[in-house]
Amino acid sequence: MRDFDIIIIGGGCSGLSLAYQLEIKSKLQNKSLAIIDYRDKYYRDKTWSFWKVNEHDFEDCVIKSWDQFSINSKKGTLYKNCKKFPYQSIDSGLFYNKIINKLKQNKNVHFLKSKNEVNLNSSVIFNSVPEIDNASGELWQHFCGYEIEAKKEIFDDKILNLMDFNCDQKKSVHFFYTLPFTKKKALVETTWLSTMSNHEEEEYDQQLKDYIENHLNVKNYNLIYKEVGKIPLFRTSNINNKNIINIGTAGGMTRLSTGYTFLNIQDQSNYLANNLENLASRKTFKLPSKYEFLDKIFLRVLKKNPRIMPDIFYKMFKSKSDKIINFLSNKSNWGEDISIISKMPKIIFLKALFEK
Ligand SMILES: Cc1cc2nc3c(=O)[nH]c(=O)nc-3n(C[C@H](O)[C@H](O)[C@H](O)COP(=O)(O)OP(=O)(O)OC[C@H]3O[C@@H](n4cnc5c(N)ncnc54)[C@H](O)[C@@H]3O)c2cc1C
């Protein structure tokens, strides 16, 4: 067993983001760091997208940025402008390469496969491996995406489609999400918000084939990349203690109502790296508690009334673009919160407020 000054367990998005911040803030000049991840190798496995509400260090990993997005429901299509906060997609393969190449230049940084190789007693430990004791009845955002290349120019690459609810909901909440990277290439995802108790929801390949061929009308295409994932829309059981600080999804960085996590991870990494020397006396970095509260109510409504959710999302997105983006990116002020909350069906939300 080897001794290190800092140990990061899980070298995914948050583990590597934190290591990167430690490196560029010169915190690893006299300190050793072990990053523990059981992966054999790093390759693109996720596409992280978000509205760019603040600067981040990964502009060079952005595949595409859009200034417009749309939402489809039975009620029609909403077209939204987001020039002030462009929607960006990051290729995780480029992100991993950038960080690992940077860290490999520092001989104080070590990549290891297992916790058994290190002495966990004497270090500052950051953990990004989620602990999930019992997820039965809990909500997940689960999805599968195909990046396809069509033979013809078929996509409008100026506008992404955030949610298309014109599909079978199977008593849950289901939508498709289309990110057109070029006129020929797009990432198309089938996304569910559910407790994952109906396994038909996981017949992703069939759903995607049908949507691509019969809805988007792309008959001739090649599948060039596939990603599958699930994001817990509940807090994991990880608990911070004297020397373990949880980060990323394990550290509560996921917005429960949306699954957006990437930019929160960047904020958390910045905070932890800036305060490395006095973390014990600093507050734990958390998402603002008003979003925890509002998201929990929102998810109670979603769980009980999946049928009305396409309508609720549609109404929410009728708000001014900046307002709704700020709200979904945890940057809204109380005025913006109230304006969005006032669009929700009052009785259903009030009932959810008093339910357990
Ligand atoms: C497919 C996918 C797409 C997503 N898209 C978006 C998006 O568009 N926008 C957004 O904001 N969020 C998105 N998210 C949510 C979130 O941003 C990601 O899940 C992000 O990767 C979370 O970072 P993390 O460090 O918490 O977890 P991870 O990135 O999963 O990192 C955890 C690491 O721990 C390692 N590990 C696990 N168990 C062990 C163990 N026992 N020992 C050693 N290592 C271990 C894993 O190999 C992994 O590298 C997405 C999630 C998924 C799954």
The ligand as an SDF file (V2000), in Angstrom:
LIG
                    3D

 53 58  0  0  0  0  0  0  0  0999 V2000
  -24.5320    8.6200  -20.6700 C   0  0  0  0  0  0  0  0  0  0  0  0
  -24.6740    9.8500  -19.7920 C   0  0  0  0  0  0  0  0  0  0  0  0
  -24.9000   11.0930  -20.3860 C   0  0  0  0  0  0  0  0  0  0  0  0
  -25.0110   12.2420  -19.5660 C   0  0  0  0  0  0  0  0  0  0  0  0
  -25.2540   13.4420  -20.1620 N   0  0  0  0  0  0  0  0  0  0  0  0
  -25.2910   14.5630  -19.4120 C   0  0  0  0  0  0  0  0  0  0  0  0
  -25.4770   15.8230  -20.0190 C   0  0  0  0  0  0  0  0  0  0  0  0
  -25.7460   15.9180  -21.2240 O   0  0  0  0  0  0  0  0  0  0  0  0
  -25.4110   16.9470  -19.2450 N   0  0  0  0  0  0  0  0  0  0  0  0
  -25.1690   16.8710  -17.8960 C   0  0  0  0  0  0  0  0  0  0  0  0
  -25.0650   17.9210  -17.2430 O   0  0  0  0  0  0  0  0  0  0  0  0
  -25.0690   15.6690  -17.2920 N   0  0  0  0  0  0  0  0  0  0  0  0
  -25.1100   14.5310  -18.0060 C   0  0  0  0  0  0  0  0  0  0  0  0
  -24.9600   13.3060  -17.3890 N   0  0  0  0  0  0  0  0  0  0  0  0
  -24.9140   13.2740  -15.9090 C   0  0  0  0  0  0  0  0  0  0  0  0
  -23.4930   13.5060  -15.3490 C   0  0  0  0  0  0  0  0  0  0  0  0
  -22.9420   14.6860  -15.8690 O   0  0  0  0  0  0  0  0  0  0  0  0
  -22.5650   12.3680  -15.6520 C   0  0  0  0  0  0  0  0  0  0  0  0
  -23.0610   11.1920  -15.1130 O   0  0  0  0  0  0  0  0  0  0  0  0
  -21.1580   12.5890  -15.1140 C   0  0  0  0  0  0  0  0  0  0  0  0
  -20.3270   11.6460  -15.7130 O   0  0  0  0  0  0  0  0  0  0  0  0
  -21.1260   12.4510  -13.5990 C   0  0  0  0  0  0  0  0  0  0  0  0
  -19.8030   12.5330  -13.1720 O   0  0  0  0  0  0  0  0  0  0  0  0
  -19.3090   11.6830  -11.9330 P   0  0  0  0  0  0  0  0  0  0  0  0
  -17.8680   11.9460  -11.7740 O   0  0  0  0  0  0  0  0  0  0  0  0
  -20.2130   11.8790  -10.7890 O   0  0  0  0  0  0  0  0  0  0  0  0
  -19.5200   10.1580  -12.3830 O   0  0  0  0  0  0  0  0  0  0  0  0
  -18.7400    9.3720  -13.5010 P   0  0  0  0  0  0  0  0  0  0  0  0
  -18.3540   10.2600  -14.6100 O   0  0  0  0  0  0  0  0  0  0  0  0
  -19.5790    8.1720  -13.8150 O   0  0  0  0  0  0  0  0  0  0  0  0
  -17.4120    8.9120  -12.7750 O   0  0  0  0  0  0  0  0  0  0  0  0
  -17.3750    7.8910  -11.8170 C   0  0  0  0  0  0  0  0  0  0  0  0
  -16.1150    7.0720  -12.1000 C   0  0  0  0  0  0  0  0  0  0  0  0
  -15.9720    6.0950  -11.0710 O   0  0  0  0  0  0  0  0  0  0  0  0
  -15.4880    4.8990  -11.6510 C   0  0  0  0  0  0  0  0  0  0  0  0
  -15.8640    3.8430  -10.7230 N   0  0  0  0  0  0  0  0  0  0  0  0
  -17.1070    3.3930  -10.4330 C   0  0  0  0  0  0  0  0  0  0  0  0
  -17.0550    2.4470   -9.4680 N   0  0  0  0  0  0  0  0  0  0  0  0
  -15.7470    2.3180   -9.1340 C   0  0  0  0  0  0  0  0  0  0  0  0
  -15.0540    1.5180   -8.1910 C   0  0  0  0  0  0  0  0  0  0  0  0
  -15.7020    0.6880   -7.3750 N   0  0  0  0  0  0  0  0  0  0  0  0
  -13.6910    1.6140   -8.1210 N   0  0  0  0  0  0  0  0  0  0  0  0
  -13.0370    2.4690   -8.9480 C   0  0  0  0  0  0  0  0  0  0  0  0
  -13.6560    3.2690   -9.8440 N   0  0  0  0  0  0  0  0  0  0  0  0
  -14.9830    3.1910   -9.9430 C   0  0  0  0  0  0  0  0  0  0  0  0
  -16.1500    4.8390  -13.0180 C   0  0  0  0  0  0  0  0  0  0  0  0
  -15.3850    4.0400  -13.9190 O   0  0  0  0  0  0  0  0  0  0  0  0
  -16.1670    6.3160  -13.4200 C   0  0  0  0  0  0  0  0  0  0  0  0
  -15.0460    6.6580  -14.2080 O   0  0  0  0  0  0  0  0  0  0  0  0
  -24.8970   12.1370  -18.1540 C   0  0  0  0  0  0  0  0  0  0  0  0
  -24.7480   10.8750  -17.5860 C   0  0  0  0  0  0  0  0  0  0  0  0
  -24.6510    9.7500  -18.3900 C   0  0  0  0  0  0  0  0  0  0  0  0
  -24.5070    8.3950  -17.7000 C   0  0  0  0  0  0  0  0  0  0  0  0
  1  2  1  0
  2  3  1  0
  2 52  2  0
  3  4  2  0
  4  5  1  0
  4 50  1  0
  5  6  2  0
  6  7  1  0
  6 13  1  0
  7  8  2  0
  7  9  1  0
  9 10  1  0
 10 11  2  0
 10 12  1  0
 12 13  2  0
 13 14  1  0
 14 15  1  0
 14 50  1  0
 15 16  1  0
 16 17  1  0
 16 18  1  0
 18 19  1  0
 18 20  1  0
 20 21  1  0
 20 22  1  0
 22 23  1  0
 23 24  1  0
 24 25  2  0
 24 26  1  0
 24 27  1  0
 27 28  1  0
 28 29  2  0
 28 30  1  0
 28 31  1  0
 31 32  1  0
 32 33  1  0
 33 34  1  0
 33 48  1  0
 34 35  1  0
 35 36  1  0
 35 46  1  0
 36 37  1  0
 36 45  1  0
 37 38  2  0
 38 39  1  0
 39 40  1  0
 39 45  2  0
 40 41  1  0
 40 42  2  0
 42 43  1  0
 43 44  2  0
 44 45  1  0
 46 47  1  0
 46 48  1  0
 48 49  1  0
 50 51  2  0
 51 52  1  0
 52 53  1  0
M  END
$$$$
